[in-house]
């Protein structure tokens, strides 16, 4: 059984993925389409939507943190899934009191579920470096 926070992160990633691929429409429209299209009760998406809204609101600042940390990688070269996992992790590292080890572990878990074979190590390295840069580790 997954923790509610883990489910929220997975849903937030799904929302951000769809938002990014659709050229950043209003997030509420994306959430409604996913909730209705998947047959899921909209309330089940609420925690993920709240997390995704926080990412969208600060996306430029989060992208700047990631770009400054992911040496030799341009953000636009990253896959949509990896980019949004990093955004979620950067948000939690910079704007929550969630322990950095939990943030990084959850991001790596999302990478294992949704991204390519090499992604978990990459996500781990970038978020670890970001946590250190932000003074969280």
Residue pairs with C-beta under 8 A, 6 or more apart in sequence:
2 10
4 47
5 47
5 106
6 106
6 109
7 47
7 48
8 47
8 48
8 50
8 51
9 48
9 51
9 88
9 106
9 110
10 48
10 110
10 113
10 114
11 44
11 45
11 47
11 48
11 49
11 51
11 52
12 47
12 48
12 49
12 51
12 52
12 55
12 88
13 48
13 81
13 84
13 85
13 88
13 110
13 114
14 34
14 48
15 27
15 30
15 31
15 34
15 45
15 48
15 49
15 52
16 52
16 55
16 56
16 84
16 87
16 88
17 80
17 81
17 84
17 114
18 30
18 33
18 34
19 25
19 27
19 30
19 52
19 56
20 80
20 83
20 84
21 80
22 30
24 56
27 49
27 52
27 53
27 56
28 49
31 42
31 45
31 49
31 52
32 42
34 40
34 45
35 41
35 42
35 44
35 45
36 42
51 88
51 91
54 91
54 95
55 62
55 84
55 87
55 88
55 91
58 91
58 95
59 87
61 94
62 87
62 90
62 91
62 94
63 75
63 87
65 90
65 94
65 130
65 133
65 134
66 75
66 83
66 86
66 87
66 90
66 126
66 130
67 74
67 75
68 133
69 126
69 129
69 130
69 133
70 78
70 86
70 126
70 129
75 83
78 86
79 115
79 116
79 119
81 111
81 114
81 115
81 119
82 111
82 115
82 116
82 119
82 122
82 123
85 107
85 110
85 111
85 114
85 115
85 119
85 123
86 107
86 123
86 126
86 127
88 107
88 110
89 103
89 104
89 106
89 107
89 123
89 126
89 127
89 130
90 127
90 130
92 98
92 103
93 100
93 103
93 127
93 130
93 131
93 134
93 136
94 134
96 103
100 127
100 131
100 136
100 137
103 127
103 131
104 123
104 124
104 127
104 128
104 131
107 123
107 124
107 127
108 120
108 123
108 124
110 123
111 119
111 120
111 122
111 123
112 119
112 120
115 123
128 137
131 137
